[in-house]
């Protein structure tokens, strides 16, 4: 399969508007922007149905769907398979493992959405989407992108941690340090004036490494 230069250069970047599309899914035909409905969305691709790593991954999303819902986040998957393959695979997984993949899975048989989101990377595969994860906020902005190769599964704990970090940063206007998780101290934005620097130095409630690096407790309740 040959890719045009424009197709290879359409990979969305952090801060871009999430490309809108209409597609057939296991929940019927949907328009992405309408599906999002003002909530966070995790859009993720997998290489193929009826494959072992993909089965563990989508089962992981399904088993922890409640945690995503608690973060007002919707899940939507994608692979370059037909809707009939998707339905058969969902049924097979449910029969064999009792896990129900009840979120929409896009049947991207024409590769339209995969190309739109840069999920096809020819040096890895020309016919299967890599394991991409797009974090899309309620304003349909792409906030974080993760890519994994075909043979390495994702880390569900990290996906949830990153989602919560993005939401926490947005809500409280703070930054999050290495390995941050809920309950840990957050980084206070650095001062921008001499007055703010002096206030920072005098503030005894912060854990200060220096005036430019200070942490504080955050009430997430």
Buried (B, 14 or more C-beta within 10 A) or exposed (E): EEBEEEBEEEBBEEEEEBBEBEBBBBEEEBEBBEBBEEBBBBBBBBBBBEBEBBBEBBBBBBBBBEBBEEBEBBBBBBBBBBBEBBBBBBEEBBEEEEBBBEBBBBBBBEBBBBBBBBBBBEEBBEEBBBBBBBBBBBEBEBBBBBBBEBEEBBEBEEBBBBBBBBBBBEEBEBBBEEEBEEEBBBBBEBBEEEEEBEEBBEEEEBEBEEBEEBBBEBEEE
